[in-house]
Amino acid sequence: MAEEHVVYVGNKPVMNYVLAALTQFNEGASEVVIKARGKAISRAVDVAEIVRNRFMPNVTVKSINIDTEELDSEGRRVNVSTIEIALEKQAS
């Protein structure tokens, strides 16, 4: 899958990421992956639900992957949870 169809969720307002996902769908992407880690995971879930329920009812959740990444933070190892939500546009 092309890397440009990925929305990385961080600390910005939820609607910024919703707009990014909608833009990619409107530009012809059939699938968009929403990625987040740590405290941004709940925001990523919100983005997926807002895209599906409020703006594009023909988009479904293709897959959800959860994982743990090990990061080095100030000399010590820290485990951080990650999520990838793949949204797929159905033919209408």
Secondary structure, 3 states (H helix, E strand, C coil): CCHHHEEECCCCCHHHHHHHHHHHHHCCCCEEEEEEEHHHHHHHHHHHHHHHHHHCCCEEEEEEEEEEEEEEECCEEEEEEEEEEEEEECCC
